[in-house]
Amino acid sequence: MDRNDVTEMIVAAKIKKGIKWADVASKIALSKEWVTAGCLGQMTFTEEQAKKLGKIFGLPADAVQL
């Protein structure tokens, strides 16, 4: 699984669940812009942040890696 695969899973889950970037940002204590860029594969997250994102978007364990 590569970064593009994970990005596609995040975007699909965001649409399906009606998740807003601002809501995700508040849950992991980052700006909406940082979260958006990170979820679209342009930034990286800490391990703790990645785990929270995995739960929010319902990602499989192999998608939540450093």
C-alpha positions in Angstrom: 0.0 0.0 0.0 1.4 3.4 -0.9 0.6 7.0 0.0 -1.8 7.4 -2.9 -3.8 4.4 -1.8 -4.1 5.8 1.7 -5.1 9.2 0.4 -7.8 7.6 -1.7 -9.1 5.7 1.3 -9.2 8.9 3.4 -11.0 10.9 0.7 -13.5 8.1 0.2 -14.2 7.8 3.9 -14.4 11.6 4.3 -17.1 11.7 1.6 -19.0 8.6 2.8 -19.0 9.7 6.5 -19.5 13.4 5.8 -16.4 14.3 7.7 -15.1 17.9 7.6 -11.4 18.8 7.7 -12.1 21.3 10.5 -13.6 18.5 12.7 -10.6 16.3 12.1 -8.2 19.2 12.9 -9.9 19.8 16.2 -9.6 16.2 17.2 -5.9 16.0 16.6 -5.0 19.6 17.6 -3.7 20.8 14.3 -4.8 23.5 11.8 -7.4 22.6 9.2 -4.8 23.4 6.5 -2.2 21.1 8.0 -4.7 18.3 8.4 -5.9 18.7 4.8 -2.4 18.7 3.4 -1.4 15.8 5.5 -4.4 13.7 4.6 -3.8 14.5 0.9 -0.2 13.1 1.2 1.6 16.5 1.3 2.7 16.4 5.0 3.4 13.8 7.6 1.9 13.1 11.0 3.3 11.8 14.3 2.5 8.2 15.2 -0.1 9.3 17.7 -1.8 11.6 15.2 -1.7 8.9 12.5 -3.4 6.5 14.9 -6.2 9.0 15.6 -6.6 9.7 11.9 -6.9 5.9 11.3 -9.7 5.7 13.8 -11.5 8.8 12.5 -11.4 7.5 8.9 -11.7 3.8 9.7 -8.4 2.9 8.0 -6.9 -0.6 8.1 -3.8 -1.0 10.3 -1.5 -1.3 7.4 -2.6 2.2 6.2 -1.5 3.8 9.5 2.3 3.6 9.3 5.2 6.0 9.7 
